[in-house]
Amino acid sequence: MFKKIFLFIFFLFVAYNLKSQESDLNHVSETFHSISSHDILDYAKNLSSPEFKGRLSGSPEFLKSAQWVASKLEEWNINPLGDNGSYFQYFDNPYTEVFNSGSVSYIYKNQNGKKIVKDYRFPDEYFPGQNSGSGTIESALVYVGYGITAPELGYDDYATVDVKGKIIIMESGLPVAKNHPEIEKWVPYDYHQYKFNNAVEHGAIGWLYINKLANPNTSYHEEIVYAHIGEEEANDIFDVSGKDYQKVKESIHKNLKPNSFALQGKAKIKAETKHYKNSKSCNVIGFIEGVDPEFKDEVIIVGAHLDAVGNPGKLLPGALDNASGVADIMTAAKALAQSEVKPKRSVLFILFGGEECGLLGSTYYVNHPKVPKENVICMINLDMVGNGTGLALWGGASFPEITKHFMEANDNYIHRSMHASKARPVTTRPRTDGAVFTMNGYQSFAVGTTNRVKPVYYHHPLDNVDALTPEIMEDAAKLLYLGLLGVANDVGLKSVR
Ligand SMILES: [Zn+2]
C-alpha cells in the first residue's frame, strides 16, 4: 500500500516537472521568437545617426548616445549598476574635435625641375589625424621606418637621421611578426602613443602615419600636426626619390635593421582641431539580478563598445563597429529581462566607452569592478557582430562547459554554421575589451559573425547600416539570449573557477 502511494506521488512529481519543463520551453521559445531584426536594425540605425556624430568617446554626442542606451535599459526594467545608482560609470577621456578633413599635399620637383603639387583626397588617399594639433605645417620629409628607439633590443629607427623641424613618414605596427620569440619585449613599441611621443622627443613637427583610417587611439601634442596615408601614397612619394617603398619595408623586416633616410620634396599638412583635455566619458552598465538565492551572486558579464571614431570632416557612423554589437546586446538584454523564465545567476551588461581611444572604458572597469571578480563566471565580448552568414565563439572552445549552451542553442533553434576556437594568450598589444578582461584574469570569449557577405569599411565613412546583415544580427541576439539563459540556469555548472 505504502509503495503504491509513493509511486503515485512520484508519478505526480514527474508529471508536474515535465509539464513545467514544457511550459518553460514554450516561454523561452516565445521570447526567442519575439526577437526581430527590425528592432535590432532600428537600434543600430539610431546609434549610427548624425545625432550622435560618430559617438567619439569623450564628446557630448557620445554621452548623448550613452543616455539613449541607458533610457532603453530603464524602459526594460534592467537595473542600473553604474556610479551612485545611475547607469553610468565615468572615467577620464581627453578627446580632440576635428572640424574638417584638413588637407595633405606632397610638393616636389619633377625631372624637368618643374614644381608639382599633389593634393591628396579624403577619404580615399588620406585621413586627418584625430589627435592632431591645429594649424598648417610644411617641411622636408624623412622616412623613419617604425619610429622605434629600443636600445635594449639594439634597434633605433632614428639613429642615422635628423628629424628636427621635419615631417616624418612612419609605419604603424612592429618590424617583427606576432610569433617572434621576443615579441613581448617589442609590444610596448607597438602603441601609437609611444611612437608619437618618441617622434616628438626627436624633434619632428608632424607626420604622415602609414595607417589609412580614422584612429583616436593616439596622443595629442599641441604643436604637432599629422595625418594618415596609405601604402599607395607612400609608394608615390618614395618613387620621386627613386626608392621602392615595398622593398624598403621588406628589408627592415628581413634584417630587423632600421632603414631610415631623407626623402625628396616636402609635405604640407593642414588641420583644424580643438583638444579637450579634461573631458570625461562613461561605460553604461545594466544588471539583471539572478532569482535563485543560491546562484545569484555568480555573474556573467556581456560587453560591447558603444563608442566609435567620430566625425573628422565626415560622419563615421560606426554601424558594424560597433553599433552592431551594442544592438545585439540591447536586444538580448531586453529578451532576458522580459523572459518569463528568469535567470538563476545574474547578468551584467556593459556598453563600454573609450574603446577606440585605447580600451579606456574596459580598463577602467577592471580596475573599478561593480561585482567581485571572483564571482564572475565569464566575460563575453561582442565587437563587429553583424556581417555574414555564420556565427563564431572566438576563444569559446577553451570554456566548453560554458559555451556548450551556445552550441546547443544554435543546434536546436538557430541552425547556422558555428565555429568555436581556443583562446590564445594575449602576447600583442590588446585590441579588444575582451582582451583587457583576459589580461586581468577573467575567463573571456567573444561572440562573432563569420562568412562575410558585405565589404567591411573599417573606421570609414561607409561603415553605415547598409554594411550590416540584419538577419545574422537577429541570430546573434537570439544566440546570446539562449546562451546566457542556459549558462545562468545550469545548476550543474561547477561553481565559479
Ligand atoms: Zn570595434
Residues whose N, C-alpha, C, O or C-beta is under 5 A from the ligand:
A	BS01	ZN	D321 N322 D383
